[in-house]
Amino acid sequence: MEGRKAEPLQLAARHEKLMILGQRRFTNGFSAYQVVTFLNQVLKERGFIVGLRQIDEDFELTIYDAARGGSGPRS
């Protein structure tokens, strides 16, 4: 690459400004259940429900499309 000037790094994303649906700050020590509650409060009006269950030491997060119904994953 001799004799070629390096292009400046683009730091800004090239997309439309994203609309914020909700925002909440969590303090240290917050639980996963607090996050799920917040997500449900924000996404309920859009027809989504978030579920969380603990399996042994792990957590499983599931997102449901209540507007469409059914139990299978969305494509």
C-alpha positions in Angstrom: 0.0 0.0 0.0 2.9 2.3 -0.6 2.0 5.8 -2.0 -1.6 5.4 -1.1 -3.2 7.6 1.5 -5.3 5.9 4.1 -9.1 6.8 4.2 -10.3 8.4 7.4 -12.3 6.1 9.7 -16.0 6.7 9.5 -17.3 6.8 13.1 -20.9 7.7 12.4 -23.4 5.1 11.3 -25.2 5.8 8.0 -28.8 5.1 8.9 -31.9 6.9 9.9 -32.1 8.0 13.6 -33.6 5.2 15.6 -36.7 5.9 17.6 -36.4 5.1 21.3 -39.3 3.0 22.5 -38.3 3.1 26.2 -35.3 3.7 28.4 -34.5 2.8 32.0 -31.4 2.9 34.0 -30.7 -0.1 36.3 -28.6 0.2 39.4 -25.9 -2.4 40.3 -27.4 -5.6 41.5 -30.5 -5.4 39.3 -32.2 -8.7 38.4 -33.1 -10.2 35.1 -36.7 -10.0 36.2 -36.5 -6.2 36.4 -35.3 -6.2 32.8 -38.1 -8.5 31.7 -40.7 -6.3 33.5 -39.4 -3.2 31.8 -39.4 -4.9 28.4 -43.0 -6.1 28.9 -44.1 -2.6 29.9 -42.6 -1.1 26.7 -43.4 -3.8 24.2 -47.0 -4.8 25.4 -48.6 -2.1 23.2 -46.7 -3.5 20.2 -48.1 -7.0 20.8 -44.9 -8.6 22.3 -44.6 -10.4 25.6 -41.2 -11.4 27.1 -41.0 -14.4 29.3 -38.1 -15.5 31.6 -37.6 -18.8 33.3 -34.7 -20.3 35.2 -33.4 -23.7 34.3 -30.9 -24.9 36.9 -28.2 -22.1 36.8 -29.2 -20.7 33.5 -32.0 -18.4 32.4 -34.1 -18.8 29.2 -35.6 -15.7 27.6 -38.5 -16.1 25.3 -40.2 -13.4 23.2 -43.8 -14.0 22.2 -45.8 -12.3 19.5 -49.2 -12.0 21.2 -50.7 -10.2 18.2 -50.1 -13.2 15.9 -50.8 -15.9 18.5 -49.3 -19.4 18.1 -46.3 -20.8 19.9 -43.6 -21.3 17.3 -40.6 -19.0 16.7 -40.9 -16.1 14.3 -39.0 -16.2 11.1 
